[in-house]
Every structure is written in structure tokens, then in C-alpha cells.
Amino acid sequence: MAAGLPTFLGVNLVTPKGVVAHTETDSVQAPGELGEFELLPGHVPLLTSLRAGVLTIGTKARARYAVSNGYLRVDPAGAVEILVEQAVLAKDVDAEKARTELKTAEADLAKWGDKPLDGDYESLQQRIGWARARIDAAAASAAHN
């Protein structure tokens, strides 16, 4: 790399319960609202929203996480802050529990009918997204191990 450009990303993955991961890495792949994206060292400052999905920290030594909705920020020094409501290491996901929660939430959503779209509706959508994120993270972890 050219002189002065960082060779790693300092990453903090944080939930309201505390720090889930604090590491230096060569890349971050994240589930953005508008689609998946990848950050590499030297990325320009950025603030973006995240949807529930699979977050991958690292290319050489990968750590996969299921994450819920949140935000990702790259500061001018290249530090990456990932703030989400929930996060769990993919290998720690209880996929069967997540599948059960997904079925329950989808059944609840199917009963919604013509009711106005309110906070309860948004909560159901978030439950579905979180369940799918855990299922996808568990599958990705199993496929790459």
C-alpha cells in the first residue's frame, strides 16, 4: 500500500448490552439497507444504515455474526463502529430456535390483514429479519467450516 494508508481496519461491534467484538482486520462485509458492501483499509468516512443479516469481519481470519438493524460508521481515522440492537457469533446461533421464531413471526404477519402499518407491524418485520439473519449466519458458518 502507499505510504500513509492504513493496512487494517479497527472494528468495534457493539449492542446496547456491550461490546461484542473489538478487533483489527483486513475487511468487513456488511448487510447495508441497499445491499451488501465491503470495507477495506483506507475507506473514506461513511455513515450508513444496516439491515438484519450476516456481518463478516475479516478475509483471512473470518468471524461471522448475525446482526439486527443498526448503523455502521467509518471515521476519518479509519475506525469502524458497528452499532446494532442484537448480534451473535454465527457458530453460537441456535438455528432451530431461529426457524421456530421465524415461523411464528411470519404467521403473526400473515394475520395482519388491513390493519394500519404501525409500531407493532415494524416490530414483526424486525423479528422476521433477526430470525432470518441468524438462520443465514448459521448456514454460512456451517458451509465455510
MDTraj code that builds the backbone (N, CA, C; nanometers):
import mdtraj as md
import numpy as np

residues = "MET ALA ALA GLY LEU PRO THR PHE LEU GLY VAL ASN LEU VAL THR PRO LYS GLY VAL VAL ALA HIS THR GLU THR ASP SER VAL GLN ALA PRO GLY GLU LEU GLY GLU PHE GLU LEU LEU PRO GLY HIS VAL PRO LEU LEU THR SER LEU ARG ALA GLY VAL LEU THR ILE GLY THR LYS ALA ARG ALA ARG TYR ALA VAL SER ASN GLY TYR LEU ARG VAL ASP PRO ALA GLY ALA VAL GLU ILE LEU VAL GLU GLN ALA VAL LEU ALA LYS ASP VAL ASP ALA GLU LYS ALA ARG THR GLU LEU LYS THR ALA GLU ALA ASP LEU ALA LYS TRP GLY ASP LYS PRO LEU ASP GLY ASP TYR GLU SER LEU GLN GLN ARG ILE GLY TRP ALA ARG ALA ARG ILE ASP ALA ALA ALA ALA SER ALA ALA HIS ASN".split()
xyz = np.array([
    [0.0836, -0.1185, 0.0000],
    [0.0000, 0.0000, 0.0000],
    [0.0880, 0.1247, 0.0000],
    [0.0305, 0.2312, -0.0465],
    [0.1028, 0.3575, -0.0494],
    [0.1286, 0.4063, 0.0923],
    [0.2340, 0.4846, 0.1072],
    [0.2689, 0.5369, 0.2393],
    [0.1533, 0.6180, 0.2952],
    [0.1282, 0.6014, 0.4236],
    [0.0251, 0.6778, 0.4903],
    [-0.1112, 0.6113, 0.4930],
    [-0.1376, 0.5150, 0.4053],
    [-0.2667, 0.4463, 0.4065],
    [-0.2650, 0.3352, 0.5114],
    [-0.3733, 0.3231, 0.5872],
    [-0.3777, 0.2169, 0.6881],
    [-0.3779, 0.0792, 0.6229],
    [-0.3268, -0.0184, 0.6939],
    [-0.3222, -0.1554, 0.6429],
    [-0.4249, -0.2449, 0.7117],
    [-0.5023, -0.1863, 0.8027],
    [-0.6058, -0.2630, 0.8704],
    [-0.7209, -0.1710, 0.9087],
    [-0.8331, -0.2329, 0.9434],
    [-0.9492, -0.1620, 0.9958],
    [-0.9613, -0.1964, 1.1439],
    [-0.9782, -0.0956, 1.2272],
    [-1.0093, -0.1195, 1.3674],
    [-1.1604, -0.1271, 1.3790],
    [-1.2136, -0.2422, 1.4223],
    [-1.3580, -0.2653, 1.4224],
    [-1.4105, -0.2840, 1.5641],
    [-1.5205, -0.2140, 1.5938],
    [-1.5954, -0.2333, 1.7177],
    [-1.7383, -0.2684, 1.6801],
    [-1.7838, -0.3860, 1.7227],
    [-1.9223, -0.4294, 1.7038],
    [-1.9883, -0.4196, 1.8404],
    [-2.0903, -0.3325, 1.8501],
    [-2.1483, -0.3002, 1.9801],
    [-2.3003, -0.3124, 1.9774],
    [-2.3568, -0.3680, 2.0855],
    [-2.5013, -0.3712, 2.1077],
    [-2.5298, -0.2914, 2.2350],
    [-2.6561, -0.2678, 2.2667],
    [-2.6858, -0.1997, 2.3928],
    [-2.6325, -0.2745, 2.5162],
    [-2.6088, -0.4035, 2.5029],
    [-2.5561, -0.4827, 2.6146],
    [-2.4050, -0.4730, 2.6279],
    [-2.3369, -0.4164, 2.5272],
    [-2.1921, -0.4009, 2.5348],
    [-2.1209, -0.4396, 2.4068],
    [-1.9888, -0.4462, 2.4167],
    [-1.9035, -0.4786, 2.3020],
    [-1.9111, -0.6280, 2.2721],
    [-1.9409, -0.6603, 2.1471],
    [-1.9472, -0.7990, 2.1017],
    [-1.8144, -0.8399, 2.0401],
    [-1.7528, -0.7465, 1.9671],
    [-1.6230, -0.7732, 1.9049],
    [-1.5431, -0.6436, 1.8980],
    [-1.4143, -0.6556, 1.9231],
    [-1.3206, -0.5436, 1.9126],
    [-1.1933, -0.6029, 1.8530],
    [-1.1651, -0.5691, 1.7275],
    [-1.0547, -0.6344, 1.6591],
    [-0.9971, -0.5455, 1.5488],
    [-0.8817, -0.5858, 1.4994],
    [-0.8224, -0.5254, 1.3806],
    [-0.8309, -0.6298, 1.2712],
    [-0.8683, -0.5867, 1.1508],
    [-0.8917, -0.6814, 1.0430],
    [-0.8601, -0.6207, 0.9073],
    [-0.8651, -0.7045, 0.8047],
    [-0.8354, -0.6597, 0.6689],
    [-0.9604, -0.6243, 0.5880],
    [-1.0810, -0.6584, 0.6385],
    [-1.2035, -0.6244, 0.5656],
    [-1.3260, -0.6445, 0.6542],
    [-1.4344, -0.5806, 0.6132],
    [-1.5649, -0.6003, 0.6765],
    [-1.6673, -0.6082, 0.5646],
    [-1.7498, -0.7129, 0.5671],
    [-1.8618, -0.7250, 0.4737],
    [-1.9886, -0.7092, 0.5564],
    [-2.0757, -0.6171, 0.5133],
    [-2.1920, -0.5828, 0.5940],
    [-2.3202, -0.5819, 0.5113],
    [-2.4342, -0.6069, 0.5787],
    [-2.5645, -0.6053, 0.5115],
    [-2.6255, -0.4650, 0.5131],
    [-2.5920, -0.3829, 0.4157],
    [-2.6460, -0.2473, 0.4093],
    [-2.7926, -0.2462, 0.3715],
    [-2.8610, -0.1384, 0.4026],
    [-3.0023, -0.1231, 0.3655],
    [-3.0219, -0.1406, 0.2160],
    [-2.9249, -0.0961, 0.1368],
    [-2.9374, -0.1031, -0.0088],
    [-2.8633, -0.2220, -0.0690],
    [-2.8113, -0.3109, 0.0157],
    [-2.7401, -0.4281, -0.0327],
    [-2.6089, -0.4487, 0.0406],
    [-2.5487, -0.5634, 0.0157],
    [-2.4227, -0.5985, 0.0805],
    [-2.3108, -0.5072, 0.0305],
    [-2.2162, -0.4765, 0.1190],
    [-2.0999, -0.3986, 0.0780],
    [-1.9789, -0.4440, 0.1584],
    [-1.8598, -0.4061, 0.1079],
    [-1.7352, -0.4443, 0.1741],
    [-1.6506, -0.3200, 0.1994],
    [-1.5901, -0.3166, 0.3164],
    [-1.4964, -0.2101, 0.3528],
    [-1.3566, -0.2685, 0.3545],
    [-1.2612, -0.1918, 0.3052],
    [-1.1203, -0.2293, 0.3086],
    [-1.0426, -0.1168, 0.3766],
    [-0.9220, -0.1426, 0.4241],
    [-0.8416, -0.0360, 0.4853],
    [-0.8303, 0.0846, 0.3924],
    [-0.8384, 0.2038, 0.4520],
    [-0.8297, 0.3262, 0.3741],
    [-0.9635, 0.3756, 0.3227],
    [-1.0736, 0.3108, 0.3620],
    [-1.2062, 0.3531, 0.3161],
    [-1.2348, 0.4956, 0.3604],
    [-1.3049, 0.5693, 0.2779],
    [-1.3419, 0.7068, 0.3116],
    [-1.4424, 0.7062, 0.4265],
    [-1.4528, 0.8152, 0.5022],
    [-1.5525, 0.8230, 0.6083],
    [-1.6928, 0.7948, 0.5524],
    [-1.7740, 0.7289, 0.6346],
    [-1.9033, 0.6803, 0.5872],
    [-1.9964, 0.6635, 0.7054],
    [-2.1243, 0.6878, 0.6846],
    [-2.2284, 0.6540, 0.7808],
    [-2.3411, 0.5931, 0.7015],
    [-2.3815, 0.4710, 0.7373],
    [-2.4874, 0.4031, 0.6633],
    [-2.5708, 0.3190, 0.7578],
    [-2.6933, 0.2921, 0.7170],
    [-2.7802, 0.2056, 0.7965],
    [-2.7606, 0.0609, 0.7523],
    [-2.7813, -0.0283, 0.8472],
    [-2.7700, -0.1721, 0.8220],
    [-2.9057, -0.2377, 0.8389],
    [-2.9287, -0.3416, 0.7613],
    [-3.0467, -0.4253, 0.7807],
    [-3.0005, -0.5517, 0.8512],
    [-3.0931, -0.6284, 0.9016],
    [-3.0581, -0.7553, 0.9641],
    [-2.9933, -0.8456, 0.8586],
    [-2.8879, -0.9163, 0.8985],
    [-2.8185, -1.0042, 0.8049],
    [-2.6908, -1.0585, 0.8639],
    [-2.6019, -1.1006, 0.7760],
    [-2.4753, -1.1598, 0.8172],
    [-2.3643, -1.0559, 0.8010],
    [-2.2901, -1.0337, 0.9089],
    [-2.1752, -0.9442, 0.9095],
    [-2.0510, -1.0320, 0.9155],
    [-1.9573, -1.0093, 0.8230],
    [-1.8330, -1.0865, 0.8217],
    [-1.7166, -0.9920, 0.8479],
    [-1.6416, -1.0220, 0.9501],
    [-1.5238, -0.9433, 0.9839],
    [-1.4017, -1.0251, 0.9443],
    [-1.3244, -0.9722, 0.8494],
    [-1.2014, -1.0387, 0.8066],
    [-1.2148, -1.1210, 0.6812],
    [-1.1036, -1.1314, 0.6094],
    [-1.0953, -1.2153, 0.4903],
    [-1.0137, -1.3396, 0.5218],
    [-0.8974, -1.3195, 0.5834],
    [-0.8090, -1.4322, 0.6157],
    [-0.8623, -1.5094, 0.7360],
    [-0.8849, -1.4396, 0.8451],
    [-0.9431, -1.4996, 0.9653],
    [-1.0838, -1.4439, 0.9783],
    [-1.1816, -1.5208, 0.9312],
    [-1.3200, -1.4724, 0.9274],
    [-1.3927, -1.4962, 1.0584],
    [-1.4706, -1.3964, 1.0966],
    [-1.5656, -1.4109, 1.2073],
    [-1.7000, -1.3652, 1.1521],
    [-1.7981, -1.4544, 1.1555],
    [-1.9318, -1.4207, 1.1040],
    [-2.0266, -1.3994, 1.2210],
    [-2.1117, -1.2974, 1.2064],
    [-2.2104, -1.2639, 1.3084],
    [-2.3467, -1.2455, 1.2436],
    [-2.4502, -1.2857, 1.3141],
    [-2.5858, -1.2456, 1.2778],
    [-2.6060, -1.1116, 1.3462],
    [-2.6505, -1.0112, 1.2709],
    [-2.6749, -0.8795, 1.3286],
    [-2.8158, -0.8337, 1.2927],
    [-2.8736, -0.7547, 1.3817],
    [-3.0039, -0.6943, 1.3547],
    [-2.9820, -0.5569, 1.2921],
    [-3.0889, -0.4834, 1.2754],
    [-3.0792, -0.3482, 1.2180],
    [-2.9865, -0.2608, 1.3009],
    [-2.9253, -0.1644, 1.2347],
    [-2.8380, -0.0727, 1.3065],
    [-2.7675, 0.0216, 1.2120],
    [-2.6480, 0.0635, 1.2535],
    [-2.5698, 0.1610, 1.1772],
    [-2.4233, 0.1212, 1.1744],
    [-2.3552, 0.1628, 1.0698],
    [-2.2118, 0.1430, 1.0566],
    [-2.1508, 0.2782, 1.0229],
    [-2.0406, 0.3089, 1.0929],
    [-1.9715, 0.4358, 1.0698],
    [-1.8225, 0.4088, 1.0522],
    [-1.7648, 0.4695, 0.9504],
    [-1.6198, 0.4704, 0.9328],
    [-1.5765, 0.6132, 0.9623],
    [-1.4911, 0.6309, 1.0632],
    [-1.4478, 0.7670, 1.0970],
    [-1.3273, 0.8067, 1.0110],
    [-1.2881, 0.9337, 1.0145],
    [-1.1768, 0.9800, 0.9296],
    [-1.0449, 0.9054, 0.9537],
    [-1.0262, 0.8481, 1.0723],
    [-0.9040, 0.7726, 1.1010],
    [-0.9137, 0.6273, 1.0531],
    [-1.0302, 0.5888, 1.0015],
    [-1.0472, 0.4531, 0.9503],
    [-1.1053, 0.3541, 1.0492],
    [-1.1429, 0.3998, 1.1694],
    [-1.2049, 0.3094, 1.2669],
    [-1.3488, 0.2824, 1.2248],
    [-1.3925, 0.1583, 1.2429],
    [-1.5271, 0.1169, 1.2038],
    [-1.6077, 0.0874, 1.3296],
    [-1.7165, 0.1605, 1.3471],
    [-1.8088, 0.1386, 1.4585],
    [-1.9356, 0.0787, 1.4009],
    [-1.9752, -0.0379, 1.4517],
    [-2.0976, -0.1033, 1.4072],
    [-2.1894, -0.1107, 1.5282],
    [-2.3008, -0.0383, 1.5215],
    [-2.3950, -0.0292, 1.6318],
    [-2.5245, -0.0973, 1.5904],
    [-2.5576, -0.2086, 1.6557],
    [-2.6784, -0.2847, 1.6232],
    [-2.7535, -0.3197, 1.7516],
    [-2.8819, -0.3494, 1.7370],
    [-2.9619, -0.3881, 1.8533],
    [-2.9182, -0.5241, 1.9085],
    [-2.8903, -0.6184, 1.8160],
    [-2.8533, -0.7537, 1.8567],
    [-2.7430, -0.8068, 1.7655],
    [-2.6564, -0.8894, 1.8220],
    [-2.5519, -0.9554, 1.7435],
    [-2.5130, -1.0834, 1.8151],
    [-2.4887, -1.1871, 1.7366],
    [-2.4437, -1.3133, 1.7932],
    [-2.3464, -1.3778, 1.6950],
    [-2.2414, -1.4377, 1.7482],
    [-2.1447, -1.5095, 1.6666],
    [-2.2175, -1.6238, 1.5958],
    [-2.1936, -1.6384, 1.4664],
    [-2.2678, -1.7363, 1.3855],
    [-2.2620, -1.8773, 1.4443],
    [-2.1456, -1.9166, 1.4952],
    [-2.1334, -2.0533, 1.5474],
    [-2.2134, -2.0741, 1.6764],
    [-2.2579, -1.9639, 1.7389],
    [-2.3370, -1.9739, 1.8618],
    [-2.4874, -1.9647, 1.8379],
    [-2.5286, -1.9544, 1.7117],
    [-2.6705, -1.9418, 1.6782],
    [-2.7412, -2.0755, 1.6993],
    [-2.8578, -2.0699, 1.7619],
    [-2.9467, -2.1852, 1.7726],
    [-3.0402, -2.1770, 1.6520],
    [-3.0016, -2.2417, 1.5415],
    [-3.0749, -2.2306, 1.4154],
    [-3.2174, -2.2832, 1.4269],
    [-3.2371, -2.3887, 1.5029],
    [-3.3723, -2.4449, 1.5180],
    [-3.4635, -2.3451, 1.5891],
    [-3.4133, -2.2821, 1.6926],
    [-3.4902, -2.1794, 1.7644],
    [-3.5225, -2.0627, 1.6710],
    [-3.4254, -2.0227, 1.5903],
    [-3.4469, -1.9124, 1.4959],
    [-3.5527, -1.9498, 1.3929],
    [-3.5508, -2.0747, 1.3442],
    [-3.6523, -2.1183, 1.2474],
    [-3.7916, -2.1161, 1.3100],
    [-3.8019, -2.1590, 1.4350],
    [-3.9305, -2.1562, 1.5059],
    [-3.9790, -2.0129, 1.5218],
    [-3.8893, -1.9224, 1.5612],
    [-3.9262, -1.7815, 1.5776],
    [-3.9680, -1.7201, 1.4441],
    [-3.9003, -1.7592, 1.3357],
    [-3.9361, -1.7086, 1.2034],
    [-4.0768, -1.7532, 1.1658],
    [-4.1084, -1.8810, 1.1856],
    [-4.2426, -1.9316, 1.1524],
    [-4.3497, -1.8591, 1.2327],
    [-4.3251, -1.8385, 1.3612],
    [-4.4214, -1.7695, 1.4471],
    [-4.4425, -1.6256, 1.4005],
    [-4.3336, -1.5543, 1.3732],
    [-4.3443, -1.4144, 1.3295],
    [-4.4120, -1.4035, 1.1934],
    [-4.3809, -1.4953, 1.1021],
    [-4.4447, -1.4923, 0.9703],
    [-4.5939, -1.5221, 0.9819],
    [-4.6317, -1.6134, 1.0715],
    [-4.7738, -1.6424, 1.0944],
    [-4.8442, -1.5199, 1.1522],
    [-4.7794, -1.4518, 1.2457],
    [-4.8367, -1.3296, 1.3030],
    [-4.8537, -1.2226, 1.1959],
    [-4.7566, -1.2114, 1.1069],
    [-4.7628, -1.1126, 0.9998],
    [-4.8740, -1.1467, 0.9009],
    [-4.8939, -1.2759, 0.8733],
    [-4.9984, -1.3186, 0.7805],
    [-5.1373, -1.2808, 0.8319],
    [-5.1532, -1.2700, 0.9626],
    [-5.2818, -1.2323, 1.0229],
    [-5.3033, -1.0815, 1.0222],
    [-5.2051, -1.0051, 0.9771],
    [-5.2109, -0.8599, 0.9880],
    [-5.3294, -0.8010, 0.9130],
    [-5.3546, -0.8508, 0.7912],
    [-5.4697, -0.8047, 0.7135],
    [-5.4611, -0.6583, 0.6758],
    [-5.5731, -0.5874, 0.6940],
    [-5.5824, -0.4472, 0.6532],
    [-5.5558, -0.3495, 0.7663],
    [-5.5014, -0.3984, 0.8767],
    [-5.4705, -0.3086, 0.9878],
    [-5.3667, -0.2069, 0.9426],
    [-5.3681, -0.0877, 1.0023],
    [-5.2659, 0.0124, 0.9669],
    [-5.1253, -0.0360, 1.0025],
    [-5.0295, 0.0065, 0.9247],
    [-4.8906, -0.0295, 0.9498],
    [-4.8376, 0.0608, 1.0606],
    [-4.8172, 0.0030, 1.1781],
    [-4.7749, 0.0813, 1.2940],
    [-4.6504, 0.0199, 1.3572],
    [-4.6235, 0.0576, 1.4801],
    [-4.5055, 0.0071, 1.5502],
    [-4.5070, -0.1438, 1.5683],
    [-4.6255, -0.2012, 1.5895],
    [-4.6343, -0.3463, 1.6044],
    [-4.5963, -0.4163, 1.4741],
    [-4.6390, -0.3594, 1.3625],
    [-4.6044, -0.4145, 1.2317],
    [-4.4528, -0.4084, 1.2114],
    [-4.3932, -0.2941, 1.2431],
    [-4.2481, -0.2786, 1.2304],
    [-4.1747, -0.3777, 1.3201],
    [-4.2274, -0.3993, 1.4399],
    [-4.1674, -0.4956, 1.5326],
    [-4.1703, -0.6370, 1.4733],
    [-4.2800, -0.6735, 1.4105],
    [-4.2892, -0.8045, 1.3446],
    [-4.1862, -0.8159, 1.2331],
    [-4.1718, -0.7100, 1.1531],
    [-4.0735, -0.7114, 1.0446],
    [-3.9324, -0.7293, 1.1004],
    [-3.9035, -0.6625, 1.2120],
    [-3.7714, -0.6749, 1.2737],
    [-3.7496, -0.8153, 1.3297],
    [-3.8535, -0.8748, 1.3885],
    [-3.8420, -1.0131, 1.4387],
    [-3.8105, -1.1096, 1.3244],
    [-3.8787, -1.0898, 1.2109],
    [-3.8548, -1.1744, 1.0931],
    [-3.7116, -1.1553, 1.0430],
    [-3.6678, -1.0311, 1.0328],
    [-3.5315, -1.0036, 0.9867],
    [-3.4263, -1.0636, 1.0779],
    [-3.4451, -1.0528, 1.2097],
    [-3.3491, -1.1063, 1.3057],
    [-3.3444, -1.2588, 1.2974],
    [-3.4593, -1.3233, 1.2842],
    [-3.4624, -1.4698, 1.2723],
    [-3.3905, -1.5139, 1.1441],
    [-3.4190, -1.4467, 1.0338],
    [-3.3527, -1.4813, 0.9064],
    [-3.2022, -1.4576, 0.9141],
    [-3.1611, -1.3506, 0.9794],
    [-3.0179, -1.3213, 0.9929],
    [-2.9474, -1.4345, 1.0664],
    [-3.0090, -1.4848, 1.1735],
    [-2.9476, -1.5935, 1.2499],
    [-2.9422, -1.7222, 1.1686],
    [-3.0488, -1.7513, 1.0950],
    [-3.0510, -1.8716, 1.0109],
    [-2.9423, -1.8617, 0.9038],
    [-2.9332, -1.7464, 0.8381],
    [-2.8325, -1.7266, 0.7321],
    [-2.6902, -1.7333, 0.7875],
    [-2.6677, -1.6746, 0.9057],
    [-2.5340, -1.6774, 0.9662],
    [-2.4941, -1.8198, 1.0029],
    [-2.5881, -1.8953, 1.0587],
    [-2.5581, -2.0351, 1.0947],
    [-2.5258, -2.1158, 0.9696],
    [-2.6020, -2.0939, 0.8625],
    [-2.5773, -2.1670, 0.7372],
    [-2.4421, -2.1277, 0.6777],
    [-2.4085, -1.9989, 0.6792],
    [-2.2793, -1.9538, 0.6251],
    [-2.1644, -2.0104, 0.7068],
    [-2.1809, -2.0145, 0.8374],
    [-2.0765, -2.0677, 0.9238],
    [-2.0556, -2.2164, 0.8982],
    [-2.1646, -2.2893, 0.8840],
    [-2.1557, -2.4348, 0.8589],
    [-2.0939, -2.4631, 0.7218],
    [-2.1255, -2.3804, 0.6231],
    [-2.0752, -2.4023, 0.4876],
    [-1.9274, -2.3726, 0.4741],
    [-1.8732, -2.2864, 0.5607],
    [-1.7325, -2.2457, 0.5499],
    [-1.6446, -2.3070, 0.6565],
    [-1.6959, -2.3995, 0.7324],
    [-1.6133, -2.4653, 0.8357],
    [-1.5848, -2.6081, 0.7999],
])
top = md.Topology()
chain = top.add_chain()
for i, resn in enumerate(residues, 1):
    res = top.add_residue(resn, chain, resSeq=i)
    for name in ("N", "CA", "C"):
        top.add_atom(name, md.element.get_by_symbol(name[0]), res)
traj = md.Trajectory(xyz[None], top)
